[in-house]
Amino acid sequence: MPERVAFRMNLNAGQAAEYKRRHDNLWPEMVEALHKAGVSDYSIWLDPETNHLFATLVRADNHTMDQLPLTDANRRWWDFMRDVMAYDGDRPVVVDLRPMFHMP
């Protein structure tokens, strides 16, 4: 059964408009890489008071999300986003969130 996951990322101050602009023009090859990895229904929300980005996505039982960082599209996207987000080494800082409540 598909699983919904959530995580938090950190946007650099003053970068909300640029972050949105880049995602409004998400590369087709990045969308394809996400779909091939079993990802669907992906949304990102901004808390403007903290610059925290809150994301949710649905991943298939047989997802290969752990392989996404190895794809050319993902590597290039992360390089492209480095100036607008908090990074740890070569990847964005991501904090996994635990589910606490769901009302279907």
N, C-alpha and C positions, 0 to 999 in steps of 0.2 A: 504494500500500500504506500502511495507517495507520502512523503514527510515534509511538513512545513518547518523551516528553520529561520531563526532570526539572529541578527548580529548588529553590533554598533561599530561605527568608524568615526574618525575625527576629522572634520573639515577645518582647514586653516582659516583664521579670521579674515573676513572681507572677500572670501572666495565663493560665496553662495551662487551668485549670478554666473560666474564662469563654470562652476561645477554643473549647474543646470544646463547651460549652453552645450557643454560637451556631451552630456547624457541625452540631450534632445537630438544630438547628431551621432548617436552611438554607431560605431562602425558595423556594417553588415557582417563582417567576418567575426566580430566579437559576439554578436547575437548568435551566429551559427555555432561558434565554439561552446557557448552556454547551452544551446539546445542539444548539441551532440553529447554534452556532459550530463544530460538529463535534467536540466534546470528549466523551470517554467514559472509563470506568475511571479515575477521578480519586481519588487517595489522598493524604493528608497525614499525616506522621509527625512526632513531636516528639522531639528529643534533649534530655532534661531537664537535662543537665549544661551545655549551651551556650545553651539556649532557641532553637536553630535548628529551623525547620520544614523538613522535606524532603518535597517533593511530586513525584508522578509522575502523568502522564495520557497518554491515547492521543488523538491528533487525526487526523481524516480527511485524506486527500490534499487535499481541497477545503475545508479548515478556514478559518474566518474569525476566528480568535482575535485578530488585530490589530484587529478591529472591536469586540470586546467592551467596551473602555473607553468606547465611544461609546453603549452601551446604558444606558437608565435604571436597569435592575436592577443592573448592575455599578457604576455611579456611586454608587447608594445603598448597595450592599454595602460598597464601599470607605469611604464616609463612616462607616458603622456600625462598621467594624473599626478605624478610625484610632486609637482609644484603647488597643488591646491589641497593636498591632504597630508595628514600625519603618516609618516612611514617608519618602519622598523627595518633597517637594512634595505632590501630590494623590494619589499612589499608593504602595502598599506597596513596600518595597525587595525586589527579586527578583534573585537571582544565578542565571543559567543554569548548569547543570551539564553536563559532557561525559560521554558514555558511555565507559566503560573496559572493561566486561566484561558479557556477557549469556549465560546458559545457558538455551536454550529447553527 
